[in-house]
Each structure stands twice: as structure tokens, then as C-alpha cells.
Amino acid sequence: MSYPTDELLALASETRATILQRLEAGPRTVGEIAQGLPVSRPAISQHLRILEQAKLVTEEYQGTRHIYRIDPTGLATLRTWLDRFWTRSLDAFAAEVERQNQTPHPSHAKQRRASRP
């Protein structure tokens, strides 16, 4: 699996991350997403396009309304990459712990020698 550049770059914007957080609660229109944000509706639409290109949101038309929702495709890509990264890190940590457990610690060797009759 390659590095999920599109997805990570899309989330690098605080505005886009906020949009995604708002969509966690369920589908929203552009107006609902834009409410209270310090950017215009056209700017929100541009951010939504970037999120859509990264497969983090999908757009559905209901009459004249554009409804956006989270797209699990892009999130699955991120999750797979992060899980792989995390698994490798945990495996390396476990291997190091195992290596340290198999190597006698100098202070343990002194204690064993001192306890001999």
C-alpha cells in the first residue's frame, strides 16, 4: 500500500478537518456545513471538492440540494495505512522487549552470584 497522500493532504486543512467532523453526525447540506465557519459557502464548496477527490466525502443530489456525507473509502485507506504503521511499531517494540528479556541484565547476574552459598 502506498502512502495515502491525497487523504492526508485533504485533512491537513483545519477547515476540511472541521467539515469532516461535522459530517460525523450525519449527512449535511453545504449551508449546514458552512454555518458558523469563518469562510464563505463557495470556499466550503471548494473544500468539499478536495475532500471528495480524496474520497473522504461523497455528494448526493436531492433536487437542488447537495447533500454531503462521509465516504468510508478514503477513511478505510487511512485506517489501513495507520494500522500497518501501528502494527509495525508494536511488533518492533515487542521484539525489543523480548530481546531485553532474553539478555541477562548485569545487575541480575550480580544478584545471582551474591546469593550463591
Chimera marker file (.cmm) of the C-alpha trace (Angstrom):
<marker_set name="trace">
<marker id="1" x="0.000" y="0.000" z="0.000" r="1" g="1" b="0" radius="0.5"/>
<marker id="2" x="1.300" y="3.429" z="-0.863" r="1" g="1" b="0" radius="0.5"/>
<marker id="3" x="1.351" y="6.471" z="1.362" r="1" g="1" b="0" radius="0.5"/>
<marker id="4" x="-2.194" y="7.988" z="1.433" r="1" g="1" b="0" radius="0.5"/>
<marker id="5" x="-1.046" y="11.411" z="0.244" r="1" g="1" b="0" radius="0.5"/>
<marker id="6" x="-4.403" y="12.689" z="-1.048" r="1" g="1" b="0" radius="0.5"/>
<marker id="7" x="-6.247" y="11.766" z="2.118" r="1" g="1" b="0" radius="0.5"/>
<marker id="8" x="-3.620" y="13.191" z="4.462" r="1" g="1" b="0" radius="0.5"/>
<marker id="9" x="-3.255" y="16.416" z="2.477" r="1" g="1" b="0" radius="0.5"/>
<marker id="10" x="-7.026" y="16.842" z="2.473" r="1" g="1" b="0" radius="0.5"/>
<marker id="11" x="-7.056" y="16.574" z="6.254" r="1" g="1" b="0" radius="0.5"/>
<marker id="12" x="-4.123" y="18.984" z="6.636" r="1" g="1" b="0" radius="0.5"/>
<marker id="13" x="-6.544" y="21.905" z="6.439" r="1" g="1" b="0" radius="0.5"/>
<marker id="14" x="-8.241" y="22.818" z="9.706" r="1" g="1" b="0" radius="0.5"/>
<marker id="15" x="-11.358" y="23.845" z="7.770" r="1" g="1" b="0" radius="0.5"/>
<marker id="16" x="-11.565" y="20.489" z="5.985" r="1" g="1" b="0" radius="0.5"/>
<marker id="17" x="-10.976" y="18.615" z="9.235" r="1" g="1" b="0" radius="0.5"/>
<marker id="18" x="-13.829" y="20.636" z="10.787" r="1" g="1" b="0" radius="0.5"/>
<marker id="19" x="-16.071" y="19.803" z="7.824" r="1" g="1" b="0" radius="0.5"/>
<marker id="20" x="-15.336" y="16.115" z="8.267" r="1" g="1" b="0" radius="0.5"/>
<marker id="21" x="-16.092" y="16.381" z="11.987" r="1" g="1" b="0" radius="0.5"/>
<marker id="22" x="-19.437" y="17.987" z="11.207" r="1" g="1" b="0" radius="0.5"/>
<marker id="23" x="-20.265" y="15.151" z="8.840" r="1" g="1" b="0" radius="0.5"/>
<marker id="24" x="-19.618" y="12.615" z="11.596" r="1" g="1" b="0" radius="0.5"/>
<marker id="25" x="-23.089" y="13.426" z="12.909" r="1" g="1" b="0" radius="0.5"/>
<marker id="26" x="-24.646" y="12.572" z="9.547" r="1" g="1" b="0" radius="0.5"/>
<marker id="27" x="-25.300" y="13.972" z="6.075" r="1" g="1" b="0" radius="0.5"/>
<marker id="28" x="-25.367" y="17.772" z="5.731" r="1" g="1" b="0" radius="0.5"/>
<marker id="29" x="-26.021" y="20.370" z="3.053" r="1" g="1" b="0" radius="0.5"/>
<marker id="30" x="-23.375" y="22.950" z="2.160" r="1" g="1" b="0" radius="0.5"/>
<marker id="31" x="-25.347" y="25.558" z="4.111" r="1" g="1" b="0" radius="0.5"/>
<marker id="32" x="-25.469" y="23.362" z="7.206" r="1" g="1" b="0" radius="0.5"/>
<marker id="33" x="-21.765" y="22.637" z="6.937" r="1" g="1" b="0" radius="0.5"/>
<marker id="34" x="-20.885" y="26.320" z="6.421" r="1" g="1" b="0" radius="0.5"/>
<marker id="35" x="-22.969" y="27.538" z="9.360" r="1" g="1" b="0" radius="0.5"/>
<marker id="36" x="-20.712" y="29.279" z="11.853" r="1" g="1" b="0" radius="0.5"/>
<marker id="37" x="-17.494" y="28.777" z="9.897" r="1" g="1" b="0" radius="0.5"/>
<marker id="38" x="-15.449" y="31.886" z="9.076" r="1" g="1" b="0" radius="0.5"/>
<marker id="39" x="-15.385" y="31.100" z="5.340" r="1" g="1" b="0" radius="0.5"/>
<marker id="40" x="-17.883" y="31.649" z="2.526" r="1" g="1" b="0" radius="0.5"/>
<marker id="41" x="-20.146" y="28.976" z="1.063" r="1" g="1" b="0" radius="0.5"/>
<marker id="42" x="-18.139" y="28.946" z="-2.185" r="1" g="1" b="0" radius="0.5"/>
<marker id="43" x="-14.993" y="28.316" z="-0.117" r="1" g="1" b="0" radius="0.5"/>
<marker id="44" x="-16.774" y="25.475" z="1.704" r="1" g="1" b="0" radius="0.5"/>
<marker id="45" x="-17.717" y="24.034" z="-1.693" r="1" g="1" b="0" radius="0.5"/>
<marker id="46" x="-14.061" y="24.148" z="-2.742" r="1" g="1" b="0" radius="0.5"/>
<marker id="47" x="-13.028" y="22.369" z="0.456" r="1" g="1" b="0" radius="0.5"/>
<marker id="48" x="-15.723" y="19.763" z="-0.142" r="1" g="1" b="0" radius="0.5"/>
<marker id="49" x="-14.371" y="19.144" z="-3.663" r="1" g="1" b="0" radius="0.5"/>
<marker id="50" x="-10.923" y="18.434" z="-2.225" r="1" g="1" b="0" radius="0.5"/>
<marker id="51" x="-12.433" y="16.071" z="0.351" r="1" g="1" b="0" radius="0.5"/>
<marker id="52" x="-14.440" y="14.403" z="-2.406" r="1" g="1" b="0" radius="0.5"/>
<marker id="53" x="-11.351" y="13.951" z="-4.608" r="1" g="1" b="0" radius="0.5"/>
<marker id="54" x="-9.612" y="12.318" z="-1.638" r="1" g="1" b="0" radius="0.5"/>
<marker id="55" x="-12.623" y="10.009" z="-1.263" r="1" g="1" b="0" radius="0.5"/>
<marker id="56" x="-13.335" y="11.314" z="2.227" r="1" g="1" b="0" radius="0.5"/>
<marker id="57" x="-16.825" y="12.623" z="1.382" r="1" g="1" b="0" radius="0.5"/>
<marker id="58" x="-19.486" y="11.862" z="-1.206" r="1" g="1" b="0" radius="0.5"/>
<marker id="59" x="-22.025" y="14.182" z="-2.747" r="1" g="1" b="0" radius="0.5"/>
<marker id="60" x="-25.639" y="13.315" z="-3.479" r="1" g="1" b="0" radius="0.5"/>
<marker id="61" x="-28.193" y="15.499" z="-5.223" r="1" g="1" b="0" radius="0.5"/>
<marker id="62" x="-31.683" y="15.801" z="-3.776" r="1" g="1" b="0" radius="0.5"/>
<marker id="63" x="-33.455" y="18.218" z="-6.071" r="1" g="1" b="0" radius="0.5"/>
<marker id="64" x="-31.450" y="21.434" z="-5.929" r="1" g="1" b="0" radius="0.5"/>
<marker id="65" x="-29.743" y="20.467" z="-2.672" r="1" g="1" b="0" radius="0.5"/>
<marker id="66" x="-26.296" y="18.944" z="-2.487" r="1" g="1" b="0" radius="0.5"/>
<marker id="67" x="-26.017" y="16.539" z="0.424" r="1" g="1" b="0" radius="0.5"/>
<marker id="68" x="-22.584" y="15.514" z="1.654" r="1" g="1" b="0" radius="0.5"/>
<marker id="69" x="-21.686" y="12.543" z="3.801" r="1" g="1" b="0" radius="0.5"/>
<marker id="70" x="-18.538" y="10.764" z="4.908" r="1" g="1" b="0" radius="0.5"/>
<marker id="71" x="-17.183" y="8.310" z="2.355" r="1" g="1" b="0" radius="0.5"/>
<marker id="72" x="-15.801" y="5.244" z="4.120" r="1" g="1" b="0" radius="0.5"/>
<marker id="73" x="-13.484" y="4.538" z="1.154" r="1" g="1" b="0" radius="0.5"/>
<marker id="74" x="-10.926" y="7.227" z="1.983" r="1" g="1" b="0" radius="0.5"/>
<marker id="75" x="-11.214" y="6.604" z="5.693" r="1" g="1" b="0" radius="0.5"/>
<marker id="76" x="-10.556" y="2.898" z="5.106" r="1" g="1" b="0" radius="0.5"/>
<marker id="77" x="-7.422" y="3.805" z="3.150" r="1" g="1" b="0" radius="0.5"/>
<marker id="78" x="-6.188" y="5.938" z="6.042" r="1" g="1" b="0" radius="0.5"/>
<marker id="79" x="-7.121" y="3.277" z="8.578" r="1" g="1" b="0" radius="0.5"/>
<marker id="80" x="-5.276" y="0.559" z="6.664" r="1" g="1" b="0" radius="0.5"/>
<marker id="81" x="-2.153" y="2.699" z="6.413" r="1" g="1" b="0" radius="0.5"/>
<marker id="82" x="-2.270" y="3.708" z="10.075" r="1" g="1" b="0" radius="0.5"/>
<marker id="83" x="-2.943" y="0.132" z="11.187" r="1" g="1" b="0" radius="0.5"/>
<marker id="84" x="0.053" y="-1.079" z="9.175" r="1" g="1" b="0" radius="0.5"/>
<marker id="85" x="2.240" y="1.665" z="10.655" r="1" g="1" b="0" radius="0.5"/>
<marker id="86" x="0.978" y="0.938" z="14.172" r="1" g="1" b="0" radius="0.5"/>
<marker id="87" x="1.372" y="-2.838" z="13.772" r="1" g="1" b="0" radius="0.5"/>
<marker id="88" x="4.979" y="-2.469" z="12.634" r="1" g="1" b="0" radius="0.5"/>
<marker id="89" x="5.720" y="-0.176" z="15.585" r="1" g="1" b="0" radius="0.5"/>
<marker id="90" x="4.138" y="-2.578" z="18.064" r="1" g="1" b="0" radius="0.5"/>
<marker id="91" x="5.955" y="-5.551" z="16.505" r="1" g="1" b="0" radius="0.5"/>
<marker id="92" x="9.276" y="-3.719" z="16.812" r="1" g="1" b="0" radius="0.5"/>
<marker id="93" x="8.500" y="-2.847" z="20.435" r="1" g="1" b="0" radius="0.5"/>
<marker id="94" x="7.552" y="-6.467" z="21.240" r="1" g="1" b="0" radius="0.5"/>
<marker id="95" x="10.752" y="-7.737" z="19.590" r="1" g="1" b="0" radius="0.5"/>
<marker id="96" x="12.844" y="-5.302" z="21.641" r="1" g="1" b="0" radius="0.5"/>
<marker id="97" x="11.118" y="-6.336" z="24.881" r="1" g="1" b="0" radius="0.5"/>
<marker id="98" x="11.701" y="-9.995" z="24.004" r="1" g="1" b="0" radius="0.5"/>
<marker id="99" x="15.361" y="-9.293" z="23.209" r="1" g="1" b="0" radius="0.5"/>
<marker id="100" x="15.829" y="-7.492" z="26.535" r="1" g="1" b="0" radius="0.5"/>
<marker id="101" x="14.114" y="-10.320" z="28.435" r="1" g="1" b="0" radius="0.5"/>
<marker id="102" x="16.490" y="-12.865" z="26.887" r="1" g="1" b="0" radius="0.5"/>
<marker id="103" x="19.633" y="-10.852" z="27.646" r="1" g="1" b="0" radius="0.5"/>
<marker id="104" x="20.619" y="-11.077" z="31.310" r="1" g="1" b="0" radius="0.5"/>
<marker id="105" x="20.812" y="-7.675" z="32.918" r="1" g="1" b="0" radius="0.5"/>
<marker id="106" x="24.197" y="-7.039" z="34.640" r="1" g="1" b="0" radius="0.5"/>
<marker id="107" x="22.556" y="-6.284" z="37.985" r="1" g="1" b="0" radius="0.5"/>
<marker id="108" x="20.660" y="-9.613" z="37.872" r="1" g="1" b="0" radius="0.5"/>
<marker id="109" x="23.916" y="-11.523" z="37.309" r="1" g="1" b="0" radius="0.5"/>
<marker id="110" x="25.492" y="-9.822" z="40.365" r="1" g="1" b="0" radius="0.5"/>
<marker id="111" x="22.471" y="-10.723" z="42.481" r="1" g="1" b="0" radius="0.5"/>
<marker id="112" x="22.668" y="-14.392" z="41.417" r="1" g="1" b="0" radius="0.5"/>
<marker id="113" x="26.391" y="-14.572" z="42.222" r="1" g="1" b="0" radius="0.5"/>
<marker id="114" x="25.895" y="-12.895" z="45.609" r="1" g="1" b="0" radius="0.5"/>
<marker id="115" x="23.127" y="-15.310" z="46.593" r="1" g="1" b="0" radius="0.5"/>
<marker id="116" x="25.268" y="-18.445" z="45.965" r="1" g="1" b="0" radius="0.5"/>
<marker id="117" x="26.394" y="-20.244" z="49.158" r="1" g="1" b="0" radius="0.5"/>
<link id1="1" id2="2" r="1" g="1" b="0" radius="0.2"/>
<link id1="2" id2="3" r="1" g="1" b="0" radius="0.2"/>
<link id1="3" id2="4" r="1" g="1" b="0" radius="0.2"/>
<link id1="4" id2="5" r="1" g="1" b="0" radius="0.2"/>
<link id1="5" id2="6" r="1" g="1" b="0" radius="0.2"/>
<link id1="6" id2="7" r="1" g="1" b="0" radius="0.2"/>
<link id1="7" id2="8" r="1" g="1" b="0" radius="0.2"/>
<link id1="8" id2="9" r="1" g="1" b="0" radius="0.2"/>
<link id1="9" id2="10" r="1" g="1" b="0" radius="0.2"/>
<link id1="10" id2="11" r="1" g="1" b="0" radius="0.2"/>
<link id1="11" id2="12" r="1" g="1" b="0" radius="0.2"/>
<link id1="12" id2="13" r="1" g="1" b="0" radius="0.2"/>
<link id1="13" id2="14" r="1" g="1" b="0" radius="0.2"/>
<link id1="14" id2="15" r="1" g="1" b="0" radius="0.2"/>
<link id1="15" id2="16" r="1" g="1" b="0" radius="0.2"/>
<link id1="16" id2="17" r="1" g="1" b="0" radius="0.2"/>
<link id1="17" id2="18" r="1" g="1" b="0" radius="0.2"/>
<link id1="18" id2="19" r="1" g="1" b="0" radius="0.2"/>
<link id1="19" id2="20" r="1" g="1" b="0" radius="0.2"/>
<link id1="20" id2="21" r="1" g="1" b="0" radius="0.2"/>
<link id1="21" id2="22" r="1" g="1" b="0" radius="0.2"/>
<link id1="22" id2="23" r="1" g="1" b="0" radius="0.2"/>
<link id1="23" id2="24" r="1" g="1" b="0" radius="0.2"/>
<link id1="24" id2="25" r="1" g="1" b="0" radius="0.2"/>
<link id1="25" id2="26" r="1" g="1" b="0" radius="0.2"/>
<link id1="26" id2="27" r="1" g="1" b="0" radius="0.2"/>
<link id1="27" id2="28" r="1" g="1" b="0" radius="0.2"/>
<link id1="28" id2="29" r="1" g="1" b="0" radius="0.2"/>
<link id1="29" id2="30" r="1" g="1" b="0" radius="0.2"/>
<link id1="30" id2="31" r="1" g="1" b="0" radius="0.2"/>
<link id1="31" id2="32" r="1" g="1" b="0" radius="0.2"/>
<link id1="32" id2="33" r="1" g="1" b="0" radius="0.2"/>
<link id1="33" id2="34" r="1" g="1" b="0" radius="0.2"/>
<link id1="34" id2="35" r="1" g="1" b="0" radius="0.2"/>
<link id1="35" id2="36" r="1" g="1" b="0" radius="0.2"/>
<link id1="36" id2="37" r="1" g="1" b="0" radius="0.2"/>
<link id1="37" id2="38" r="1" g="1" b="0" radius="0.2"/>
<link id1="38" id2="39" r="1" g="1" b="0" radius="0.2"/>
<link id1="39" id2="40" r="1" g="1" b="0" radius="0.2"/>
<link id1="40" id2="41" r="1" g="1" b="0" radius="0.2"/>
<link id1="41" id2="42" r="1" g="1" b="0" radius="0.2"/>
<link id1="42" id2="43" r="1" g="1" b="0" radius="0.2"/>
<link id1="43" id2="44" r="1" g="1" b="0" radius="0.2"/>
<link id1="44" id2="45" r="1" g="1" b="0" radius="0.2"/>
<link id1="45" id2="46" r="1" g="1" b="0" radius="0.2"/>
<link id1="46" id2="47" r="1" g="1" b="0" radius="0.2"/>
<link id1="47" id2="48" r="1" g="1" b="0" radius="0.2"/>
<link id1="48" id2="49" r="1" g="1" b="0" radius="0.2"/>
<link id1="49" id2="50" r="1" g="1" b="0" radius="0.2"/>
<link id1="50" id2="51" r="1" g="1" b="0" radius="0.2"/>
<link id1="51" id2="52" r="1" g="1" b="0" radius="0.2"/>
<link id1="52" id2="53" r="1" g="1" b="0" radius="0.2"/>
<link id1="53" id2="54" r="1" g="1" b="0" radius="0.2"/>
<link id1="54" id2="55" r="1" g="1" b="0" radius="0.2"/>
<link id1="55" id2="56" r="1" g="1" b="0" radius="0.2"/>
<link id1="56" id2="57" r="1" g="1" b="0" radius="0.2"/>
<link id1="57" id2="58" r="1" g="1" b="0" radius="0.2"/>
<link id1="58" id2="59" r="1" g="1" b="0" radius="0.2"/>
<link id1="59" id2="60" r="1" g="1" b="0" radius="0.2"/>
<link id1="60" id2="61" r="1" g="1" b="0" radius="0.2"/>
<link id1="61" id2="62" r="1" g="1" b="0" radius="0.2"/>
<link id1="62" id2="63" r="1" g="1" b="0" radius="0.2"/>
<link id1="63" id2="64" r="1" g="1" b="0" radius="0.2"/>
<link id1="64" id2="65" r="1" g="1" b="0" radius="0.2"/>
<link id1="65" id2="66" r="1" g="1" b="0" radius="0.2"/>
<link id1="66" id2="67" r="1" g="1" b="0" radius="0.2"/>
<link id1="67" id2="68" r="1" g="1" b="0" radius="0.2"/>
<link id1="68" id2="69" r="1" g="1" b="0" radius="0.2"/>
<link id1="69" id2="70" r="1" g="1" b="0" radius="0.2"/>
<link id1="70" id2="71" r="1" g="1" b="0" radius="0.2"/>
<link id1="71" id2="72" r="1" g="1" b="0" radius="0.2"/>
<link id1="72" id2="73" r="1" g="1" b="0" radius="0.2"/>
<link id1="73" id2="74" r="1" g="1" b="0" radius="0.2"/>
<link id1="74" id2="75" r="1" g="1" b="0" radius="0.2"/>
<link id1="75" id2="76" r="1" g="1" b="0" radius="0.2"/>
<link id1="76" id2="77" r="1" g="1" b="0" radius="0.2"/>
<link id1="77" id2="78" r="1" g="1" b="0" radius="0.2"/>
<link id1="78" id2="79" r="1" g="1" b="0" radius="0.2"/>
<link id1="79" id2="80" r="1" g="1" b="0" radius="0.2"/>
<link id1="80" id2="81" r="1" g="1" b="0" radius="0.2"/>
<link id1="81" id2="82" r="1" g="1" b="0" radius="0.2"/>
<link id1="82" id2="83" r="1" g="1" b="0" radius="0.2"/>
<link id1="83" id2="84" r="1" g="1" b="0" radius="0.2"/>
<link id1="84" id2="85" r="1" g="1" b="0" radius="0.2"/>
<link id1="85" id2="86" r="1" g="1" b="0" radius="0.2"/>
<link id1="86" id2="87" r="1" g="1" b="0" radius="0.2"/>
<link id1="87" id2="88" r="1" g="1" b="0" radius="0.2"/>
<link id1="88" id2="89" r="1" g="1" b="0" radius="0.2"/>
<link id1="89" id2="90" r="1" g="1" b="0" radius="0.2"/>
<link id1="90" id2="91" r="1" g="1" b="0" radius="0.2"/>
<link id1="91" id2="92" r="1" g="1" b="0" radius="0.2"/>
<link id1="92" id2="93" r="1" g="1" b="0" radius="0.2"/>
<link id1="93" id2="94" r="1" g="1" b="0" radius="0.2"/>
<link id1="94" id2="95" r="1" g="1" b="0" radius="0.2"/>
<link id1="95" id2="96" r="1" g="1" b="0" radius="0.2"/>
<link id1="96" id2="97" r="1" g="1" b="0" radius="0.2"/>
<link id1="97" id2="98" r="1" g="1" b="0" radius="0.2"/>
<link id1="98" id2="99" r="1" g="1" b="0" radius="0.2"/>
<link id1="99" id2="100" r="1" g="1" b="0" radius="0.2"/>
<link id1="100" id2="101" r="1" g="1" b="0" radius="0.2"/>
<link id1="101" id2="102" r="1" g="1" b="0" radius="0.2"/>
<link id1="102" id2="103" r="1" g="1" b="0" radius="0.2"/>
<link id1="103" id2="104" r="1" g="1" b="0" radius="0.2"/>
<link id1="104" id2="105" r="1" g="1" b="0" radius="0.2"/>
<link id1="105" id2="106" r="1" g="1" b="0" radius="0.2"/>
<link id1="106" id2="107" r="1" g="1" b="0" radius="0.2"/>
<link id1="107" id2="108" r="1" g="1" b="0" radius="0.2"/>
<link id1="108" id2="109" r="1" g="1" b="0" radius="0.2"/>
<link id1="109" id2="110" r="1" g="1" b="0" radius="0.2"/>
<link id1="110" id2="111" r="1" g="1" b="0" radius="0.2"/>
<link id1="111" id2="112" r="1" g="1" b="0" radius="0.2"/>
<link id1="112" id2="113" r="1" g="1" b="0" radius="0.2"/>
<link id1="113" id2="114" r="1" g="1" b="0" radius="0.2"/>
<link id1="114" id2="115" r="1" g="1" b="0" radius="0.2"/>
<link id1="115" id2="116" r="1" g="1" b="0" radius="0.2"/>
<link id1="116" id2="117" r="1" g="1" b="0" radius="0.2"/>
</marker_set>
